[in-house]
Amino acid sequence: MRVRLIAHVPFAGVLAAAIWIRVLAVLGYPAPLWAGDSKSYLEAAIELRPGASRPSGYPILLWLIKPFHSFTVVVSVQHILGVLAGVLVYVLVVRAGRAAWPLDEPGRLAWRVWLPPVLAAVLSALVLMPVHQISLEHMLMSDSLFAFLLLAAVTAALWRYRSTWWLGALAGVFAAFAALTRTAGLPLIALILAAMVLRRAGWRACASAAVAFVLPVVGYTFWFHSEYGQFKMAKSDSIWLYGRTASFADCAVIQPRPELRIMCPQLTDPRISPAFAVMWTDNSPFHEIPGWVTGDEADRLAGEFAWAAIEKQPRDYADVVVHDTLMAFDWDREPYPTPWTSLQYEFPKGESWKDEQALHAEKYDPDGSETRVVRPWADRVLAYQNDFAMPGTILGVLLLGGLAGALPHVRSRGRWRPLGPVRHWGTSALLPWGTSLALLVIPAATADFDYRYVVPAVPFACLALGLVLLPPPRPPRPAAVPARPAEKHDTR
């Protein structure tokens, strides 16, 4: 028992350091870091209504915290979610190690007791310690909540090989709320259900997951209908895809009809990504359309133009998606999508100005609407920020390692099988590995690349690598059958 407890000491050190740096962040920056979408999230939270351009899962969390009237409480809750994400990665990897090497196995080797916790501690450190993970938790944005909910769904799906109906329901509920926080999570329920089917989780668990996912999503669409008269999750479904196509759309090739020519991209500043330029700058065509980006006309024209561009230029579209996905693995961060956007993902050195959205935030927290810098705590956070950024290349190594480790498990005697030997944790790794890759590809295919979309993919890549590095679990030993007493024969 003592050895088992000591084996968790490395993670205890990682966890203590992770909590300490987050405490420093809250002390040094009592108010959140602001981004362009923060104002719309606050408006939806204050008025408790579905957002017009994006789902309102995150505003619901802000609404629940609203009685405290404190942004410090908001960022503290988000940091707690970030810490819990690292804990989930640790617990799942250690659980996989215990399934591979049961602690009650006679004659077990000491390194088998130590290896799973140490491996899990290293991988959880990659989730808990990078500064961009911490700064993203400190932003008034939905990403930290989204990553935690999706990781909780994956945890419920992987917790037992033969899943129960309530574990399936938990996976579905968490996946539903992740989708209601960011629409990028909507297609991931298919990945979760496919993994449960391939791992033979049982029809009750799969059905429970599907029903538990559908009910909250359908309920949200009814709430949205009560506000906007449409059974949707957002009014602006197509404007993001239109922004994606601005990188390659050529109206000489597309030849749009006259009404649609207003959507032809007008790009003038090479420092700004095309998607950002056509949506948020003065050259955006939406300024000429009634209702701006949330209007029905804007969504209709944007969708028609985007699908025409993809149909006429499929290869250009594929090239853009691949290029932007690979940007996630660059060693250094570029000033993208704008020179000022990348600065929002770091802790500032000085006080921020009180802009329009900060003034609006006074309705939520009268005393904490501005990003404040409190020294000496902020100086320590800035020093940490200079030394503990994780390059995107490491994420690429994690994904390549997870793929390389999982592929041998789906081969048997030279022939491919559905997912290899049953009860193998290597097959379980395909769910978090696929989730990590999907979190990188979906934004690149439907909107635009942004560095804040990279951070939520890290926990799943770490979890996948941890699972494939461990051997398959030992099958349970059959119970010993007592020997039958020898029959006595009458020799008379």
Sequence and secondary structure as in RCSB ss.txt:
>XXXX:A:sequence
MRVRLIAHVPFAGVLAAAIWIRVLAVLGYPAPLWAGDSKSYLEAAIELRPGASRPSGYPILLWLIKPFHSFTVVV
SVQHILGVLAGVLVYVLVVRAGRAAWPLDEPGRLAWRVWLPPVLAAVLSALVLMPVHQISLEHMLMSDSLFAFLL
LAAVTAALWRYRSTWWLGALAGVFAAFAALTRTAGLPLIALILAAMVLRRAGWRACASAAVAFVLPVVGYTFWFH
SEYGQFKMAKSDSIWLYGRTASFADCAVIQPRPELRIMCPQLTDPRISPAFAVMWTDNSPFHEIPGWVTGDEADR
LAGEFAWAAIEKQPRDYADVVVHDTLMAFDWDREPYPTPWTSLQYEFPKGESWKDEQALHAEKYDPDGSETRVVR
PWADRVLAYQNDFAMPGTILGVLLLGGLAGALPHVRSRGRWRPLGPVRHWGTSALLPWGTSLALLVIPAATADFD
YRYVVPAVPFACLALGLVLLPPPRPPRPAAVPARPAEKHDTR
>XXXX:A:secstr
 HHHHHTTHHHHHHHHHHHHHHHHHHHH  S B  TTHHHHHHHHHHT   SSS  HHHHHHHHHGGG  HHHHH
HHHHHHHHHHHHHHHHHHHHHHHHHS TTSTT  HHHHHHHHHHHHHHHHHHHS HHHHHHHTBSSSHHHHHHHH
HHHHHHHHS SS  HHHHHHHHHHHHHHHTT GGGTTHHHHHHHHHHHTT  HHHHHHHHHHHHHHHHHHHHHHH
HHHSSSSS S SSHHHHHHHTTT  HHHH   GGGGGGS     TTS HHHHHHHSTT GGGGSTTGGGSHHHHH
HHHHHHHHHHHH HHHHHHHHHHHHHHTT SS    S TTTGGGGS  SS     HHHHHHTTT TT  S    T
THHHHHHHHHHH    HHHHHHHHHHHHHHHGGGGEETTEE SSSSTT HHHHTHHHHHHHHHHHHHHHHHS   
GGGTGGGHHHHHHHHHHHTS                      
